[in-house]
């Protein structure tokens, strides 16, 4: 191809080629040559071959604005990626509604219950067992109102296991419910801690201790009074959780009117009643998730691993005694109360 043909093509294109980098890949639109095939692109190394200059490279294709727009849209934009994340979140919510409901319900439950404990322990007001009892009951009612219509508001691994064994709750949901409950309890404790940290620091001087005059671990997990032995604490947890499970199953029976239609209110009132009666004998857990999640949080938040072994490994009592109590409650309901199969 002659220089004259190059110059004619350059004039007809009426474009000015951009500055070339030392090594550039340039797409070629059309090369008027009978001896060589058409090339879509060519690489010109100006550092190694300086015989080429800008005037010689004339019949080149520079993308217009429409082509640049298509090229830019071939890569996901930030807004598109955000929309994809939102769609993914919605699919997860749709497929895990019960899990999320148990998680948020238990988070709210533990946040409010431990908030009542913090008020009592940090001397924000005059200590009153009546305040603790009603505060716990209202926390239960609050949480049930949030998630009861979606997951049934178990918020308690002992209740979940009991409903599986005695009330045809799907077995494949048991593990996911328990994981959601423990995770929610952990996050509820963490959320409360971010709020009351200044009050805790003022109370204990910034030095974390589990029990004693400046002990604050009792805000989150349950510990027995000094005058209560392990046997008494186990009996208290078994009886209390048994009563709770019995109340949950009886008020859930469709023939138990009008109580089945206001089950949340009845269960919340029952929690306050149990706490007022025998809760002071064990620190009142009745719920393994309500103790395990907060206890794990205190272990990593500054109180140390001693939270699991203090008071002769008392942590094992609220972890396992409620399961035994709920089984007792389910058995009593099945034998003495539920006559649907007769």
Secondary structure, 3 states (H helix, E strand, C coil): CCHHHHHHHHHHHCCCCCCCCCEEEEECCCCCCCCCCCCCEEEEECCCCCCCCCCCCCCCCCCCHHHHHHHHHCCCCHHHHHHHHHHHHHHHHHHCHHHHHHHHHHHHHHHHHHHHHHHHHCCCCCCCHHHHHHHHHHHHHHHHHHHHHHHCCCCCHHHHHHHHHHCCCCHHHHHHHHHHHHHHHHHHHHHHHHHHHHHHHHHHCCCCCCCCCCCCHHHCCCCCCCCCCHHHHHHHHHHHHHHHHHHHHHHCCCCCCCHHHHHHHHHHHHHHHHHHHHHHHCCCCCCHHHHHHHHHHHHHCCCCHHHHCHHHHCHHHHHHHHHHHHHHHHHHHHHHHCCCCC
